[in-house]
Amino acid sequence: MPLPAFFGPAAIGAAAAVGAYALWTRRNRAYLSSESVASAYDAWTEDRLLETLWGEHVHLGHYGAPPRSKDFRRAKADFVHELVRWSGLDQLPPGAKVLDVGCGIGGSARILARDYGFDVLGVSISPAQIRRATELTPEGMTCRFAVMDALDLALDDGGFDAVWSVEAGPHMPDKQRYADELLRMLRPGGLLAVADWNRRDPVDGPLNGRERWVMHQLLTQWAHPEFASIRGLQHNLETSAYSKGPIAVANWNQATLPSWNDSILEGLRRPAAVLRLGPSAIVQGLRETPTLLLMRWAFARGMMQFGVFRLANDQVRSELG
Ligand SMILES: C[S@@+](CC[C@H](N)C(=O)[O-])C[C@H]1O[C@@H](n2cnc3c(N)ncnc32)[C@H](O)[C@@H]1O
């Protein structure tokens, strides 16, 4: 007996899509406190999906400007070297003390220790990340990890030659406090390397209705309380009680944009690796896909901007644009 029209494939597909949308929007990971960020990263670390697909780096890749096609993991390692050069960390001698604030599972920290000889301390709010970072670090590497809140670092003032913080800023509810803590850690004359996901500054145009909906998803899906604008975080760093002088900024949207599509395509390039993790990893991968696509959309139109920040010196110029 044929099914009534309201049980047809189109109706079932539409009902499934509505159900999936309702689940995706209701069961989000809205920021509640630093504990909600810690538990989101604990879960992302323990299910091993991100590590399987993206390797040791939980940050975007650098594809050059203009961007060229390259392996996603290579682009992520290149990002670290680009930020080292841009912020002048390559001028520091081996043995220099570097603090990595929001270190993930230590991908950047290990490059800084292995390729530049730095003595690195990585801190994250997520205990699971710190356990995994420690496991992944070979004995003898000058790189250690500790659970710590970036807004309340249990470390002495001025103890580091450089402070590095990549894509941790979006999780900080108090951007001024984040800026203060980064700069408090730096010795006079030390170097700063910060990468952040930033919103278009309201001075450059308020969000329209569609952008506001997208912004709501970008905040609530991945435990982000708020995004600073590039100018906003620059201002926080320059006016901090621990200010070390003018801050130079740049917008790396163009060089990092291919990362969003690659973040999804890695799942298709390595299906066996994802399947080995089991059905929940597949569901998890599908769950992250809409947010990755919305991120790409927002960065492509400049509603979101990939800001990088360093201490300005004689040769440094502001490259915001
Ligand atoms: C997008 S991941 C980037 C990880 C790492 N920087 C990388 O590039 O691979 C954001 C990181 O910020 C950390 N984080 C978020 N809020 C934090 C806080 N209040 N204190 C310390 N770490 C925090 C997360 O645990 C995570 O390690």
The ligand as an ORCA input file, in Angstrom:
! r2SCAN-3c Opt
* xyz 0 1
  C      41.109     27.121     19.669
  S      42.035     26.395     20.962
  C      43.688     26.839     20.485
  C      44.690     25.907     21.081
  C      46.144     26.181     20.768
  N      46.510     27.568     20.995
  C      46.472     25.792     19.363
  O      46.723     26.713     18.622
  O      46.492     24.593     19.028
  C      41.716     27.475     22.364
  C      42.515     27.140     23.595
  O      42.287     28.119     24.608
  C      42.146     27.434     25.839
  N      41.408     28.276     26.787
  C      40.161     28.766     26.663
  N      39.825     29.480     27.759
  C      40.890     29.446     28.588
  C      41.182     30.006     29.865
  N      40.293     30.751     30.537
  N      42.384     29.753     30.397
  C      43.308     28.993     29.761
  N      43.090     28.432     28.553
  C      41.900     28.666     27.969
  C      41.412     26.164     25.476
  O      41.504     25.217     26.512
  C      42.190     25.800     24.208
  O      43.382     25.147     24.568
*
